Amino acid sequence: MRALEAADGQPLAPMQSSTKAPAPQEHSFATGSTVSCTTIGHSVVVLLLEGGWVSAHEPLYRVVLASPKQCRRLTGGIPRTLRASWWVNLALKEHSRAAHDPLEYTQKFLGGNTNALESLGHTGIEGEIRRDLFRTFPQELYFDPTTVRSGHVHLANILKALTVHLPDIGYCQGMNYVVGKLLLLWHDDGRGGVTLGDEEDLFWIVAGAITQHGLASLWAPSMPGLRRHIFALQTLLDRHLPQLSSHLRSIGMHAGYFATQWFATLFARVLSVEAFGHLWHLFLVDGPKLLFRVALVVLAAMQSDLLPLDLEAASVYFVRHPRAKVHVLSGAALLEAARRFKVTRRQLREIEAQRTLASLEYRLGRPASSPNLELFYPELDGRPEDPPALLAPIRAQVASYDATVADDVAVFRRKIEALQRALGLATQALVNATRAAMDAANAMDELGEWRDRLEQQVQALYASDPAEVDPPRPWVRVFGCFERSHAALEDTESADRSYFHAKLRDVRRQLEDARRAWAVRSDALRWVQLDVDEQLLFKSKLTEQFVALLGRTDGEKAALLRSLFAELDGTTTQGTGRTPT
């Protein structure tokens, strides 16, 4: 491969990999001309990076941010040599790592101690971290709980640094499995073990994922994001695996029974190290929607086992078979299976809007028979039930709104029913018109074939005199009678000619009539088809309007309830002098 040259023609020396991420800028490559990293394919970028010709962070940072659809996915995996650089930039997004002091990790977050395990307390957050260190993947030699391993030290350092860097998040069980799995990924790369630099990379990767990719709400106190995820998974389960969803509902099991651990650990306890690497990369690209897809993959794999089980047996199944059949999937196979389930950000926003409305309605009703529903509504934590007297006016206004909506829905229902009847009649007319047109076409084809056979027979009779193939004019036949002495006694050949000429004229007349009939019926078919198309278009528009009405209704009702409850909370606060929850 020809060496890259600078503008002055001198060979460029390979650059050493940098641990900092300079601000994105244009780079000069072979000819000294300015070339944007976004104008070259990611394979070329990878080649330049692995050859050491450019700093790892610079082109990756630019490609990732400026051309995400072309270069961010790499679902088949990314080179191990680039994994740290890639993930740091993906995790931090626009927040460049260069903005941080290189000594910030060891000096500020670890207090200058590169073995936080030695100084971890036995109570509070540090006590929780200490206890979880030896529970994290004990089956792995890297985390062998019978002695203190380097894996425990690296894990303790990162978890301790995260609690210092993000005090509002603190520590949550689940973080240890995510960090532990990433450490295993680094350790299994075969580079001679995890270094302090690797540890710092992993710290920034996880810190960026927490602050920039939604993990904060999953791991924050009371885990509000986790509970929203469980509600969303329950809704998606209804859509994508309705048979399993119906069975789980019938035995009294909701998604919180099994998905809490999945989301809190990002499936680190379920997937192999290699598959988790694929999941983590795509999570930094796609965000939480990937977690729902993977959850559906896991449930689809478990479906045949779960359908015959009752609540107790299903609970035991999830405890004894947490990995089911998914741990054997490679990363590529996992992502391929995940793509079969369509989960979009728009769908998740709509589901969250439904959850918000449901939480307000739950506060309004608070059914005593459904205490488990509070799991889905973290905003109601610690809030006592509202006095019935204060809820009465709100219920009256909501009932009035529901009545108005019911009237609108009734109007749409009548329109839809009338349209359905009209569409049924139009469809039947289309069937009849199609049948008539087909009958006319068949008759026309049969007459055309009969005409062709008669013409062949006439041609055979006049083979000796081709000029006489066409039937003679009537006046010629009349004069021919006078020229004969015995006109009444024609020979056999002449009789055959006259017969076939007569039949041919008759068939030609019938064929013309059939063509006219086919044209009329084809025209009628086109008009009937047009009528059906118009009815279908009207149905589509009416359906869109109805769906829009329902969606708008949910939003308006949620806004009404929020307004009414805000007014109620304000009045209650003024009356009691307490701060609203």
N, C-alpha and C positions, 0 to 999 in steps of 0.2 A: 504494500500500500504506500503511495507517495506521501512523504512527510508533509505536514502542513507548514506553510511559510507565513511569515509576517509581511507587512507592507514593504519592508526594505529588502525582501527576498531571503532573509536569514531564516533558518529552521527555527521553529518554535520549540522550546523545551517543554516537556510534559509538566503540568502543574500538579502540585501536591493537593490532595483532597483537603478542603477546608471544612472546619466545623462551624463556620459562621455563614449566615445567609445575607450577602450584600443586597442592597436595593436592586431591583430588576433594572437591567440596562441592555442596550444593544451591544452585540459582540462582533468583532471582526474575526473571521476564520481564515480561509485559504488565501484570498487575494487582498486582504486588507479592507475590502468593502464592508459596509455595515450590513449584517444579515440578522434578521430577527430569528430567535430560536423557534418561533411559531411557524416559520416558513419551511422548516425541515421536518421530516418524519421522526417519530419517536425512536425508531430503530437506529437512525443516525445519531440522535442524541445519546442513546445508550452506548453506542460505539465510542463516541467522543469521551463520554464519562469514564467508561471502563478502561480506555486507553490513557486516561489521566491528562487529556489535552485541555480540558476546561474544568473549572471548579464545579463540584457536584451540585451545589445548591443553586448556582446561578441559572443554568438552563432549565433545570427541573422547576425551579420556582416560576420562571417565566412561562414555560409550556403549560404547567398545571393551571395557572391562573388565566392565561390568555387563550388557551385552546383545550379546554377541559374535555370536550366530547371526543377529541382525537387521541389524547394521550393520557387521560386520567384512569381509564378503566383497567386495561391490561389484565383482564380477568383470568388469564392463564398464569398469572404470577409475574412478579418483577424480579430482576436479577438480585441475588442476595447481596452483592456488593453495593447495590443502590438502595436497598430497602430502608436503611436508617434515614438517608437524605430525603428520600421520597416521602416517607411517613411524617418526618418532622415538618416538612413544608405543607403537606396535606392537613396535618393536625392543627398547625398554627394559622393556616389560611393566610390572610393579609398581614398578620402580626409577625413580622420578621424576627427570627431568633437573634439577629444581629443587635436588636434593641436591648438584649439582656447582657449583663456582665458575665463574661466567661467563668468567673469565680462564684457567680451567684448561687449555683447549685450546691457546691461544697461548703462555701463559707456562710451564706445566708440561710439556706434551707437545712443544711446538716450541721451547722455550727462548727465547721472545720473538722468534724469527726466522720471519717469514711467508714465507720463501723457502728451504725446507729443501734444495732442490736445490743451492744454492750451497755448503752445508756438508756434503753427503753425502760420506762416505768412499768409498774405492775398494776396500776389502776388507771381509770379513765380511758381515753382514746389510746394511749400508748399501751395500756394493759390489754385492750382488745387486739391491737396489732400483734403484740407479743404472743398472745394465745393462738391467733390465727396463722402465725408463721408456720407452725409445725402441723397444722391441719391442711395446709395447701399442697395438693398433689403428693401425698406421702408415698404413693407407689413409685414415684420418680426418684431415681438415685440422686439427682441434682437437689432434691428437697427431702432426702432421707431423714425422717424425724428422730432416728436413734442417736444422731449427733448433729452438731452445728456444721452446716455445709455453707459453701460460698453462695449457694442459691438463697439461703435464709438471710445472709448479710445483704445481698443486693436487694432482695425483696423488702427487708426492713428499711433500708436506706430510701428507696423510692416511696414507700408508703408514708414514712415519716416526713419526707420532703413535701409530699402532696398535702399533708395536713397543715404544714407551716405555710405553704404557698396559697392554699385555698381553705382558710379557716372556716368559712361559711359552709363548706362541704364536710370538712373533717374526714372521718373514716367511716366507711360502710362495708359490711361483709359483702363480698362480691368483687370489690376492688382488688383484693388479694389474689383472686383467681385470674382476673384479667391480666394484672401485672405479672403473675406467676407464669401464665401461658406465654406471654411475650418474652419473658426471660428464657423459657424453654426453647422458644423459637430461635432466639439469639444463640443459646448454648448449643443447639443442634446444628448450627450452621457449619460446625467443624472448623472454626477459626482459632481454636485454642482456648476457649473459655470466654466469659463475659468480662470486659474491662470496665474501668471506671467511666471511660468515654461512652461505652455502650449503655451503661447504667444512666448516664446523664441524658443520652438520646431518648431512652425509654421514658425517663421522667417527663421530658418535654412533649413526647408523643402523647402520653396519657393525659398530661395537664391540658394540652391543646384539645384533645378529644372531650374533656370535661367542659371546658369553657366555650368551645366553638362548635361542638357536634351533639349537644343535647344530653350528655351524660350527667350534667349537673343535676337535672331534675330527677334522674334515676337514683342518684346516690346521696341527694340532699336529705337532711332529717325529715322523717315521715315519708320519704320516697314518693312525692306526689306524681312525678313522671312515670314511675313504675305502675302506679294504679291507673293512670290514664292509658298506659300501654296495654294493661290487662283488659280494660273496657274495649279498646280498639281491636285487640285480638279476638275477643268474644264476638264482636260484630263481624269481623272478617271470617271467623270460623263458620258463622251462620251462612255466609255467602259462598265460601269455597268448599267447605266440607259439611254440607247440610245434614247428611245422615249421621255423622259422628256428633255434630253439634246437638242434634235432636236427642240422641241417646244420652249424652252427658247431661243435658237438661233434665231428662226423665229420671236420672238417678241422683239428681241434686248436686252435680259437680259443675263449677264454672271455671273459667280459665285461670283464676287466681290460685287454684289448687296445684297447678303444675307449671305455670309460666313465670311465677315469681322468681324462681331460681334461674330460669333461662335468661330473662331480661337483666337481672341484677348482675349476672356473670357474663353476659353477652355470649352465652353458650360455651364458655370456656371449659365447663365440666362435661360437656356433651360431645364436643368435636375433637378430632385428632389435632395434633400440633400443626400439621401441614394445612388441614382444612381451616383451622382457626386463623392462620396467616392470610388465607384468601378472604375469609369473612372480614377480618380487621381492615384489610386494604380497601375492600369495597364499602365497608361501613364509613370510612373516612371520605369516600366519594359520594355515596348515596344517602348516608344518614340513616335514621331509624327505620325507614321503610324496609331496608334489607332484613332487619331483625324479625319483622312480621313475616316476611317471605320464608325465612329459615324456620320460624316456628311452625308455619303451615307444612313445610317439608317434613319436619319431625312428627307432627301429628298425623300426616298422611301415612308415614311409615308405621305408626302405631295403630292406625285405625282398625285393621283386621283383628288385632289383639284385644282392643278395648271394647269393641261392640258387644261381645258376650258377657262383659263383666258388670257387676253391680258396684255401688259406691265404695264399699269396703275393699272389694277385690281390685277395683281400679286404683284406689289410693295405694294399696300394697304394690301394684304393678309399677307405678311411677317411682316408688321408693327403691324397688329391687331392680328395675330396668330403666334407669334414668337416661341411658344412652341409646336404648332400643337398638335399631338397626342403622342408626345414622353415623355412628363412630367409624364405620368401615368405609364411608364415602370419602373419596378424594376431594380436594378443594374444587377442582374443575367440575366434578360430578355434582357436588353440593350446589354450586352456583347455577349449573344447568337446570337442576331440579327446582331451584328457587325462582328461576325466570318463568316457570310455568304458572306461577301465581301472580296475577296482576295486582300490585299494590302501589298506588301513586300518592304523591304528596297531597294532591287535591282530595283524594278519597280520605286520607287521614285528617285533613282539615274539616271535611264534612262530618266525619265520625266524631271529632272533638266538639263540633257545634251541637251534634245530637247529645253528646254526653253532658254538655253544659246545660242544655234545656232539661235533660232528664234529672240533673242534680237540683235544679230549681223546682221542678215538679215534685221531686222527692221531698224537698224541704217543705213544700206546701202540703203534702199528704202524709209523709213519714209513716208508711204502713208498718205496723208493729210486726207483721208476719214476715217481713223481708229485711231483717237486720243486716244480712250479708251485703246488701246493696251499698251500704256506707263505704265498703271497700273501694267502690268506683268513684267516690265523691270526696276527695281529700279536702276540698274547700269547706266541708261541713265538720271537719274534725274539731272536737271540743265545743261545738255549738249546741246549746241546749235546745230542746223543742220549743217552738214559738207558741205562746198562749193561743188557744182557739179563737178567743175574742178578737185578737189582733189579725188573725189570718182570715177571718170571715169576710171583711171588705175586699181583700185580695182575691179570695175565691170567687166572690161575686163578679168582679171585673174580668177575671179569667174566664168564668162561665159565659159572660156576655160576649167576650171575644170568640170563644169556642163556638157559640151559637151563630155568630156572623160567618165564621169560617165554614160551619156546617151548611149554611145556606148557599155559600159559594160552591161548595163541593157538590151540593144537590143539583145546582144549575149545570155544572160540568157533567154530572152523572146523566142527567136527562139528555144533554147534547151527545154524549158518548153513546148512549143507548139508541138514540135516533140515528146517529151516524152508522152504528153497527147494523141496524135494520136496512138502511139505504145501501150500505156496502154489501150486505147479503143479497139484496135484489139485483144490484149491479153485477155482482159476481155470477149469479145465476144467469142473467142476461148474457154475460160474456161467454159462459159455457154453451148456451144455446146458439149464440152467434158463431162461435168457433165451430160447433158441430155442423151448422148449416153451411158455413164456408168450406169446411172439409168435404161435406157431401157434394157440394157444387164442384169442387176441385176434382174429386174422384170421378164424378160423372163426365166432366170435361176430359179427363185423362182417358177414360174408357172410350168415349166417342172419338177422341183423337187416334187411339189405337185402331178402332174399327174402320175409321176413314183411311188410315194408312194401308190396312189389309185390302180394302176394296180397291184402292188405287193400284196396288200391286197386281190384283186380279185383272183389272181393266187393262193394265199395261201388257199383261201376258196375253190377253185376247187380241190385242192389236200389235203383237210382236212383229207381224209381217208388214204392217203399215203404221209406223209410229205416228204419222201425221193425224191418224184417226183416234188417237188415245183420248182426247177430249171429246165429250159427247157432241154429236152433230147438232146444228141449230134446228129448231122445230120446223122451219119452212123447207130446209133441205130434206128432212125426212118425209114431208108431205109430197114434194115433187118426186121423190124416189118411189112413192107408191104408184104414181101414174106411169112411170117408166117400166114398171113390171107388169107382166101379163097376168100374174097371179099374186097380187099384193097380200092377200089374206094368208098365204101359205109361205111364210118366211122359213128359211132353213134354220137349223139348230144354232149355228154360230151367231146368226143375226139376233135370234131370240135371247141368247146369253148376253150379248152386248147390251141390248136394250134393258134387260133386267138389272145388270150391274150399274149401268148408267143411272137408272132410276134410284137404286139403293144409294149410290154415291151422292146424288143430289140431296136425297132425304137426310143422310147422315151429316152432310155439310150444313144443312139448315139447322139440324139439331145441335151441332157443335157451336154454331154461332149463337143459338139461343142459350146454350150452356155457358158460353163465355160471358154473355150479358148477365146471366143470373149470378155467375161467380163474381163479376165486377160489383154487382149490387150488394151481394152478401159480404164481400171483402170490405166494401165501404162501410156497411153497417157494423162489421166487426171492429173497424178502426174507431168508429164513434163510441161503441160500447167500451172498448179498451181505454179510450180517452176518459170516459166517465169513471171507470174503475180507478184509473191513475189519479184523477182529481179527488176521488173519495179517499184514496190512500194518503194522498198529500194532506188533505184536510185532517185525516185521522192523526197523522204524524204531528201536524201543527197543534192540534187540540191536545195531544198527549204532552207535547213540550210545554204548552201553557199550563196544563194541569200539574205537571211536575214542578214547574217554576212557582206555581201558586203554593204548592205544599212546602217547597223550600223557603219561599218568602214567608210563609206562615210560621214555620219553625223559628226563623230569625226574628220576626216581629214578636212572636210570643215570648221568646227568650229575652228580648229587649224590654218588653212590658214587665215581665217578672223581675228582671234586674232592677228596673226603675221602681217598682212597687216595694221590693224588699229593701232597696237602698233607702227609700223614704221611711219604711218601717224601722230599719236599723237606726236611722238618724233620729227618729222620734223617740225610740227606746233609749238611745244614748243620752239624749237631752233630759229624759225623764229620770234616768237612774244615775247619770253622771259617769257611766262606765264607757270605756273605749270599745267600739265595735270590734267583733272578732274578724 
